[in-house]
């Protein structure tokens, strides 16, 4: 049996990469390959600064020991193209190549390669060389594919989008939301400024001033929660906004069931957000900025609405237009569900990696 070692954060960490790793371990791949996990990074760990330093020093040594003991044929390194992650994970890439292992280098968002060290020609050259040491580079979007092809011609590139585990169709929202009920918006994600959360609050204030009674649930935690609550209070939106905190399992299902629209005007370096796929699977059309892999997943006006980032007025106009056309929300919700069922299931994800692994070995 082929042995594959997957490098990434703890399976219990709350992160997109952890979700991805758990999907692979729980997929049919685990029946065909021997899948091993080697934990890197601080996510999911409780450690002091001193413990972290010790871990950073000994982790590469432990990794080499695992290579010697387990003898995996493929190293599947899950990283992101951000400075901290890149320099941490390049050590594991070098060790894997010295040990003559096949390497899958999967990039979960972050900067495009042209931008990571754009002010430093020497580091940019080193990045290009390091990418060429991988046997295959897995990306999430067509935008990344074009950028990597331009940055380093000759790379073995694969686009394998994220996926979600689909339960039986819950049959939510088969009919349009009634016009006499307040439109319900939801944001699910980290409460960080680059996710467009303050633009959501500003847009809500705009539509309220135009006579619309729109409700918003913010599901998540993050560094901007305090400032966000203060802004909600300043705009007198406390009756319109509910902070739900982090939600999981049936609580998250209830959030999606209750919502009419998913608002996500992000300008973060997104890969392919799981919240986007979850919203679409729940027939909750997204009102979202077209960044990262998002335009690969949804079509404007068919599955949701694209809005420019950092533009509360445009977001407010989109919300108001959809509030006036509940039938369109219903049609887009059904198109969303079909899109995810056809292209973004874990079965498809497992099949993509099965083909990649076999191609590398053969």
ABEGO torsion letter per residue (X at the ends): XBBBBBBEBBAABBBAAAAAAAAAAABAAAAABBBBBBBBEABGBBBBAAAAAAAAAAAAAAAAAAAAAAGBABBBBBBBBBAAAAAAAAAAAAAAAAAGBBBBBBBBEEBBAAAAAAABAAAAAAAAAAAAABABBBBABAAAAAAAAAABBGBBBBBBBBBBBBBBBAGBGABBBBAABBBBBBBBEBBBAAAGAAAAAAAAAAAAAAGBBBBBBBBEBEAAAAAAAAAAAAAGAAAABBBAEBBBEAAAAAAAAABABBBBBBABBBBBBAAAAAAAAAGBBBBBBBBEAAAAABBBGAAEBBBBBGBAAAAAAAAAAAAABAAAAAAAAAAAAAAAAAAABAAAAAAAAAAAAAAAAX
